[in-house]
Amino acid sequence: MAHSIDVSEEAGVRYLHFGSDWVQGAMKVRRPYALELEYTRHMAAGLLLRPAPWPRKVLLIGLGAASLTKFFYRNVPQARITVAEIDARVVAVARAHFKLPDEDARLRIVVADGAEVVMRNTGYWDMILVDGYDHNARAGVLDTAPFYTAARAALATNGLLASNLFGKRKTFRDSLARIGEAFDGRTLALPQCETGNVVALANAGEPFALPFAEIQARAAALKLETGLDLRDTFKRLAIELATPDDILRF
């Protein structure tokens, strides 16, 4: 029997649930294009690591409450966005309750297995953002070595992968190791969110070095342009990594 898809609302925030109290997405009703949950803000952190007009082609796996879809649609105007959502009911709920924009030349919603979409496109995407979990918070094939290998092949030469993992799970280090193996060690785990989520970034291109001061300048500009503030996230990352020259190598 398929799980239910439920919507709740409290203190001006609307939540999406897959048959349990587990939050699968959230939207502040008065700010529907903002990223309400901390981990979704971390999922967008790759925008600080490459200069515009990158990215031009973005794949989102897992629609949820459409938070990342709406953020990229509004704030990354050069990007063509494809969203792969395996459950048509989630798409309908996102349209009815979470202000999912209508499809147009920049936005395409496909009801499909995100892993299959990845495997059909080689060297195509600039960003792949993976946030696909079932009602038991299981990622399935989206957290396997074959998928990460396929994701690397699907990324362009300057492509980045962002994957939502659960840092409190015993399998977290295994997940990070699988990503690292597929991307030749060019991976980065952002600081853990209060909810236990850890966003892992992976670089499909050549290694690069970026001073944290430059990242902070980009973060300040991104906040002015979009309202998304990642400055504290990268301050925490700089402390965690403790590089002697204050440079992020990735």
HUTA-V194387 format. One record per residue. N is the residue number from 1. SS is DSSP state (hx for helix, st for strand, lp for the rest). Layout:
# HUTA-V194387
{{N;SS} {N;SS}}
This chain:
# HUTA-V194387
{{1;lp} {2;lp} {3;lp} {4;lp} {5;lp} {6;st} {7;st} {8;st} {9;st} {10;st} {11;lp} {12;lp} {13;st} {14;st} {15;st} {16;st} {17;st} {18;lp} {19;lp} {20;lp} {21;lp} {22;lp} {23;st} {24;st} {25;st} {26;st} {27;st} {28;st} {29;lp} {30;lp} {31;st} {32;lp} {33;lp} {34;lp} {35;lp} {36;lp} {37;lp} {38;hx} {39;hx} {40;hx} {41;hx} {42;hx} {43;hx} {44;lp} {45;hx} {46;hx} {47;hx} {48;hx} {49;lp} {50;lp} {51;lp} {52;lp} {53;lp} {54;lp} {55;lp} {56;lp} {57;st} {58;st} {59;st} {60;st} {61;st} {62;lp} {63;lp} {64;lp} {65;lp} {66;lp} {67;hx} {68;hx} {69;hx} {70;hx} {71;hx} {72;hx} {73;hx} {74;hx} {75;hx} {76;lp} {77;lp} {78;lp} {79;lp} {80;st} {81;st} {82;st} {83;st} {84;st} {85;st} {86;lp} {87;lp} {88;hx} {89;hx} {90;hx} {91;hx} {92;hx} {93;hx} {94;hx} {95;hx} {96;hx} {97;hx} {98;lp} {99;lp} {100;lp} {101;lp} {102;lp} {103;lp} {104;lp} {105;lp} {106;lp} {107;st} {108;st} {109;st} {110;st} {111;st} {112;lp} {113;lp} {114;hx} {115;hx} {116;hx} {117;hx} {118;hx} {119;hx} {120;hx} {121;lp} {122;lp} {123;lp} {124;lp} {125;st} {126;st} {127;st} {128;st} {129;st} {130;st} {131;lp} {132;lp} {133;lp} {134;lp} {135;lp} {136;lp} {137;lp} {138;lp} {139;lp} {140;hx} {141;hx} {142;hx} {143;hx} {144;lp} {145;hx} {146;hx} {147;hx} {148;hx} {149;hx} {150;hx} {151;hx} {152;hx} {153;hx} {154;hx} {155;st} {156;st} {157;st} {158;st} {159;st} {160;st} {161;st} {162;st} {163;st} {164;st} {165;st} {166;st} {167;lp} {168;lp} {169;lp} {170;lp} {171;lp} {172;hx} {173;hx} {174;hx} {175;hx} {176;hx} {177;hx} {178;hx} {179;hx} {180;hx} {181;hx} {182;hx} {183;lp} {184;lp} {185;lp} {186;lp} {187;st} {188;st} {189;st} {190;lp} {191;lp} {192;lp} {193;lp} {194;lp} {195;lp} {196;lp} {197;st} {198;st} {199;st} {200;st} {201;st} {202;st} {203;st} {204;lp} {205;lp} {206;lp} {207;lp} {208;lp} {209;st} {210;st} {211;st} {212;hx} {213;hx} {214;hx} {215;hx} {216;hx} {217;hx} {218;hx} {219;hx} {220;hx} {221;hx} {222;hx} {223;hx} {224;hx} {225;hx} {226;hx} {227;lp} {228;lp} {229;lp} {230;lp} {231;hx} {232;hx} {233;hx} {234;hx} {235;hx} {236;hx} {237;hx} {238;hx} {239;hx} {240;hx} {241;hx} {242;lp} {243;lp} {244;lp} {245;lp} {246;lp} {247;st} {248;st} {249;st} {250;lp}}
